[in-house]
Amino acid sequence: MATTIKDVAKQAGVGVGTVSRVLNGGKSVNEETKKRVLEAIEQLHFVPNRMASRLRKDESRIIALLVPVVNHPFFAKLAYYVEDEADRFGYSVLLVSSQKRIEKEADILQRIRRREVDGAIFVTHFDHDEKELEDCDIVSIDRPLGAKIPYVTSDNYDATKNAVEYLIKKGCKRVGYVGSKPLVESEVLKREDAYLDVMKEYGMTPRIKNDVILHGDESNVVAEFLETYPDVDGVFASGYTMAQVLYETAVSKGIAIPDQMQIVSYDGSFKQWSNNRFLTCVEQPIEDMARTVVKLLIDKIEGKEVPIRTMLPTNFLVGATTK
């Protein structure tokens, strides 16, 4: 039978309340009594039930991370750094993949209200009524979920504009855009806006395929894009997976990369998934985004004032898919 706090109290010759105060760092216990309690804990090999203690304090020290899928390089890397940063603050992370099931996100909101989870980081494809989020400590990545809900993003518009202009400077005359459009309001939509603005500025005809799809359905979008625009000689892909599928499909059709088609991707620097071939890309600061969003959430949980929008800069990396 496991040792209980009552066993420790009996061994130390004190009340259960005194043992509890020692365990919780209370300063009202004199040093001699504290020493007896600590000796009893060591002698009996007592392990405190931290979860029960947290529940009494009305906190769980657990935060949830909701992502569409976990087998995607961006979300996998994000989850790694979220967990690492949360651990630094003494929090555990509950990872939830919710792409096809909005009820998973609704369940997390209920668990926050029941104090089973302290807060959540949302990367969502679903729309939520702002009122149902007001009583929950949540933050978001890329998606403004409400006027009072903080979110972290990157410089989507400027980074995309610069990337498309880079293709033009590299000699591309027929520049296309292929992407997956989020179903909800998102800063990701600014990537398409930037592309269209560049096309207008340079007097070029837009060649665009940007649909609302689920992760894993990129092949159909790419196939339709290349069938519709067979003359394209430069492509901006809105995400890493889309760019990878575009690359593989183009090569299978005998299109030489980068001689016949140049490709720039948003988030294309995942070398561990690229067989040492990495794309010319806009690199989001995923580690900084993850650590920032965790700090914002913990500050929000602790009742501190936090900024609603935090934008982090990107890097532009030249790889093997441009001249």
PyMOL commands that set and color helices and strands:
alter all, ss='L'
color gray80, all
select helices_A, chain A and resi 5-12+16-23+31-44+50-56+73-88+102-113+130-132+156-169+189-201+218-228+240-252+271-273+286-301
alter helices_A, ss='H'
color red, helices_A
select strands_A, chain A and resi 62-67+92-97+119-122+138-141+151-154+175-180+207-211+234-237+262-266+280-283+309-312+315-317
alter strands_A, ss='S'
color yellow, strands_A
deselect
rebuild
show_as cartoon
